[in-house]
Amino acid sequence: MFTKPCCLLILLFFVFQSALNSQKLDWIYTYKTVSRAHKINKVSDQVYIVSGYMEHSNLIFCGLFDSSGQHLKTYTFENRNYSSSVAFQGVLPNGEIALLLYDGRLMRINPFDYSIDSSLADIQTYFWEPVTIFQAYLKHDTLCVVGYNTDAITLYFEYSFYNNSFSNIKGNLKYPYTAIGGFFNDHSMYSLRKNDSLYFEHFTAPYDTAVVSIRIDTFFKTFQKAILSNRNEYYLMGYALDSTIYGVICKFDTTGQLKWRKTFRPEKPSRGSRPFKIFTDLKESSDSVILIVGTEGSYITGPISNSIIIKLSTFGDVLWEDKKAILHEGNSNNELALDSAGNYYVTGTAGLSDYSIPNRAYIAKYSNEIVQNKHVDVNSTFSIYPNPATDFIYIQLPNHFDFNKSFVEFYNLQGQLIYKSILNQLAESIPLNFIKDKILLARISSNGKSVYFQKIILE
């Protein structure tokens, strides 16, 4: 005699259709006259800005396009430094777009009527010398900038788009061998300090004492970027070397202790030598998934590569990876932007370094929808249902599941473990009346390794 929950479990076992772990590519927009696209930012959920440069005409460009892939407007600027581009682009409180070019020019774009104000201050003119822009961050209507002058002295200064003025100018920050790596938020930045070893350091205002210092040269040959997660944990990105060049992602807790290190090695190439897998950007989505973009390939006389996109869980498990060429062989993703629904936009360059395939900039949108497969055998897949759930949730494991060291765990959005149970049968039911959180991440592990994740909504 079956109980009602058990009967429901048996019924759903036969009719439940699992989703493939893949993403939907919505559209691709290609600039035929633009060689390289470096940056992309969300202006709103409907409008995005991408920037880069035109190799043959030596012009810097910025382009506006909407969420459906329709091109809205392109701006071009004379390039005062060869192969230069836009150092920073962001959105001001009034909805206008703030631009800082690497050669020091400041501009403002109105995305509503597409007008542009290029009469703003010039950093090189203000300081009476060339300033190399290293990093910038927009705090309300004030742009915080770190750079170097001709004497290699580290400079920090602020520029107000509201009154077109400079302020809070500082020179030679805390350490003589410090490079400011970037900004986390309005009152927090990170830097790299090299004495005998290389350290990643997190500073909060007034930026005079590091709150966290992590030695990182044991993890990376070259450090590229860091983000501070919603739970105030650190994700660091870079690459290391042996016979290959391979990507590395590290996660550290709030005290700087290593939680995990994940390496991503390139596949052995069918031609060429010195395979590589290099990341160029990482972001955290609203549901705490880490998104990474970059390129994978090998070197002959020039790089042969394909663009890659990787989704990681907070535990370092690969949820999804796409390494197909978006347009053709010779792709490299550069940056990504996310909208409020979790869709993401990737910008990059397609082409070969020997120009046998000319370089072209592209923008691609990936939907957050899961692509459904109507012919999946439920006996060979994981299922967690119903979703949304109320009183109970049911777990169906594939027939080949290995129960050695197997668990199901529920985590809330703060990364706290809410529930953990040993798995010992293919079908499990779990009561939910003791859980107060409305959004959970379910994690199934086997042999000490994560094998399945699913976001669960409780009603």
N, C-alpha and C positions, 0 to 999 in steps of 0.2 A: 504494500500500500504506500503510494508516494504522497508526500506532503505537497501542499500547493506550491511553495517555492521550488521544490524539486521538479514538479511537473513543468513549471514555467522554464526551468533550466533546460530540461530535455527538449521542450518545444523550440526554444531559442537556439539550442545546439544545432538543429537541422536547418533553421531558416536564416540565422545570422550570417551576414556577408561582411568579411573583413576588408579594411582599406589597405591598399598598397602603400608602402613607405616612400612616396614620391610627391613631387610638386608639379603644379600646372604652370607651364610657360605661357603667359597670356599674349604677349606681343614683343616685337623687337623693332626699334626705330634706328635707322642707320643714317649718319651724316655722310654724304658722298664727298663733300669738300673739306671736312674736318678730319685731321689725321689721328688725333689722340684725345680721349676724354679722361680726365683725371678725377674730378670731384663731382659729387651729386648730393643735393640737399633737398629736404622737403620744405616747400614754402607753405603749403597747406595740403590736405589730403587730395586735393584736386590738381595742384600745380607743383612742379618740380623744376629745379635749376641744375644744369650740368655745365661744366666748364673744362677747357683744355686748350689746345692750340693747333694751328694749321702749319705743318712743317714746311711746305713749299712756298707759301705766301708770307711766312713769318708773322702771322697774326694770332693774337689771343682771342678766344671766343667764349661766349656764354650763351646758353640756349635755354629757353623755357618750353616745357611741354606739359600736357595734362595727363591725368591718370589713365586715359584711354589710348595714349600713344600719339596723340595729335600734336604736331609741332606748332608752337604759338609765336615764338619770336627768337631771332638770333642777333647777338651783339658782337661786334669785332672791335679790337683795339690794337693799335700799333704796338709791336713788341720791342721794348727798349733793351731787353736782355734776350739773346738768342735762346730758344727752347724754354723760355720762361712761360709762366702760366698764372693762374689765380692762386694766391696763397691762402685766402680765406673767403668763404661766402656763407652768410647766415641771414636770419630773418629778424628785423627790428620789431619792437613792440607795436608799431603802427602798420605792420604787414609788409613794409618795404624790404628790399634785399640789400644787405651791406656787402660790398666787395672790397677786398684788398689784394692788389696785384703784387707779385714778388718784387717788382721794381719800385714799390713804395707808393703807387697811386691808390687813392681811396675814391670809391664811387658808390652811388646809390641808385637802385633800379626800382621803379614803381610797377609792380606786376599787374596793376589794374588797368592802367592806360599805356603800359610798356615804355614810358618815358625814362630817361636816364640822366642823372646829375653827375657830371664828371668834373665839376668845378671845385671839388673838395680839396683838402690839404694833400700835400705830397710829403711823405716821410723823409725822403732823401733831401728835399729842399729845406725842410724844417731843421734837420740835424746837420746840414751843410756837409754831408759826406754819405757815401753809400752805406746802407744798412741791409744786411742779409736777414730776411724774415725767416724765422725758424718755426714759430707756432703762434696762433692767435685764438682768442676765445671771446665770444660776444656776451657781455654781462648787461642785460637790459639794452640800453642804447649806447653803451660804452664798449669799445673794442680794446681788450687787453692783449698786448703784443710782446713777444720775446724775440730778440734778434741779436746780431753781432755787428759791431762796427769794423772799420778797417784795421784796428789794432787787436781784433779778436776779443774785445771786451763784451761780456754779456750785458745786454740792455733789456730793461723792462719799462714799458710805458703804456699809458692809456690814452685813447682817442675817443672823444665824444662826438657821435654823429648828430647830436641835438644842437650843440653850439659850435661845432667844427673847431675844436681846440684840443691840445695835448695837455696831459697832467700826470702827476705821480711818476715822474721819470726817475729810474734807478739804474745805476751802473754797477757792474762787477758783483753780481749776486753772490750769496753766501760762500761758494767755493770757487777758486780760480779755475778749476777744471770741471765745472758743472755745465751740462747741457740741459736746458729745460725741454722735457719730452712732450708735454702737453697739459691741457686743463681737464679736470674731471667735472667741475661745476663752478658756480659763482665764487666759491671761496676755497678751492682746492686744486692743486696742480701736482704734477709729478716731474721728477728730474732724474738724470743719470749722473753719477759722480764716479770718476775714475781716479784712484790713487794707484795702489798696486793691483787692485781688483776693481771690477765694475759693479756698482750698486744702483738699484732702483730705489728712489726715495719719494715718499709722499709728504707734501707740505700743505698745511692749511694756513689761511691768513693769520698773521702778517708775513708768512713765508720765511721765517727765520730759523725754525727748528723742525726737523723731519719727525713726523709722528710714526712712520714706519720706514725701515731701511732693510732692503733685501739684496744679498749678493746674488747676481744673476749670471755671471760669466761661466758658471758651472752648468747652466742650462742652455745658453744661447751663444752662438758665435757672433750674431748680430741681432740686437733688439730692435723691434720696429714700432710697437704700439702697446698701450695698456688701456683698459677700461675699468671703471669702478662699478660693480654690479649693484642691483637694487638692494642687496643684502650687505653692501659695503665690503665685498670680497674683491680681490684683484684678479683679473685675467690679463696675462702678459703674452704677447705674440712676438715671434722672431724666427730665426732659422739657425741650423747647425750644419756642420760639414763633416763628411768622411769621403768615401768614393762618390757620394751623391750630395746634393744640397737639399735638405729636407726641412719641412715646416715643423715648428714646435709651439705648443700652447701650454702654459702653466697656470694653475689656479692656486692662489694663496688666500688664507683666511685673513681676518681683520687685524691679526697680530703679525702677519708676515710669514706664517708657517705654511710650508708647501702642502697642499691638499692632493694634487695630482699633476703629473706631467704627461702630455700626450704628444707623440711624434707621428708625423705623417710623411712616409717615404714614397717617393715617386716609383711608378712602375718601370720595369726595364724597357728601354725604348727599342722599337723595331729598327731604328736607324739613329745615327748620331752618337754622341758620347756625353758623359757627365750629366746624367739625368737630374732634374731639379723639381722641387715642389715648394713654391714660395707664396706666402700669404701677403696680402696688401691691405686688408681692412677687416675689422671685426666689430660687431655690434651686439647688444643684448636686446631681445624682443620683450614685449610686455609680459609674456608668459615665461620669462627667464631662460628661453632658448638662446644659445650663442650662435650667431651666424658669422661665417668666415668666407671671404672670397680671395681669389688669387689665381695662380697659373701653374700648370704642370707640363713638363716637356723635357727636351734635351737639347744639347748644343751640337751643331755641325760647324758651319762657318758662321751661323747665326742661330738664334733660338727657334726651335719648332715647338709650339706649345698649344695647349687647350685651356680654356677657362675652367675654373673649378669653384663650386659652392658647397659648403659643408655646414650642416646643422649639428650642434653638440648639445647634449644635456648638461645640467649642472654637475654631473658626475664624470664628465669627460667621455661619455659614450657617443659614438657617431649615430645620430638618428637618421640622417640622410646625406648622401653625397652625389653630386652631379659633376662629372668631368667630361661632358661632351662639348665639342666646339659649338658655340652659339651660332656662328656664321660659317666658318670653315677653319681648316687647320691654321693656327697662328693667332689664337685668341688670348687675351689676358684681361681678367677682371681687375678693376682698380678700387672702386668704392661701392658702397651700398647705402640705401636709405630705406626706412620702414615707415609705413603709414599706421594709423591707429587701429586698423583691422588686422595687422600682422602681415599684409602683403609687402613684398620688398622689390626694390628697383636697383638694378645693377648697371654700372657704367664701365666701359672698358674700351679696348682697342683690338681690332681684327686686322691681321696682316703679317707679313714676314719682314725680318730685318733687312733682307737683301732686296726688298721691294718687288720681288717676283709676284707677290700679291700686295698691292698698295694698301697702306694703312688707312683704316676708316674707323671713326668713333661710333659706338653704338650704345643704346640704352635698352635694357630688357626688363620686363615686369614679370615676376613670379607670383602667382596667386597663393594665398594661404589655404586654399581649398585642398582637400585630399582627393586624389584621383581614385575613383572607385573601380574595383575589378569585380564584375558580376559573375566570374567563373572561378573564384577562389574556393578551394576545398577547405571547409572549416576544420577538417581533421588535421590539417597541416599548418594552421595559423593560430595566433593568439587572439582572444576575444575578451574584452571587458565591457559589460553592458548591464543594465541600460545606461545611457548617457545622454541627457542628465539623469541622475539617480535620486531616489528618495530614501526608502527604508533599507534596502539591500542592494548590493552590487554582486554580480556573478562573474567569475573568471573561468574561461575555458582555455586549456593548454593544448598544444598540438600533441599528437600521439607519440612523437619521437622525443618528447621533452625529457631532459635529464634531471632527476629530482635530487641529485647530489648537491648539498649546500644550496638549496633553492628556497627563496623567500619572495613574498610580496610585501612591498612597503608603500606607504602613503606619506607624501610630504606636502606641506602647505607652501604658499608662495614666498614665505620667508626662509624656506629651506629647512624647516624644522620637521623632524620625523614624528608623524602623528600615529602611525600604526605599523606594526611589523608582525608577520606570521609565517611559519614554516609551511611550505607547499608539499603535500604528500599524495595528491590525487589530481586527475586531469580536470575535474570540475569542482569548483569551490564557491561557496556563498559567504559573503561578509556583511554583517549588520553595520549600519551607518549611523544609528541613533546617538552614538556617543561622540560623533565628530561635529564640531561647530563651524569649521571652515567651509566656505562655499565653493572653493576651487582647490583641487588637489592634483598632484602629479603621482600617478601610480607607476611603480618600478618593479619589474619582475627580474630576478637574478637566478642564475644557475652556475654551479661550480665557481662561485665567487665573482662572476661577471654579469653585468647587466645585459639582458637579452631583449627586453621590451619595455616601452614607456607609453603612457597614455594620459592625456589631460582629462580630468573628470570634474564635472559640474554637479553640485548637490543642490537640490531644490527643497 
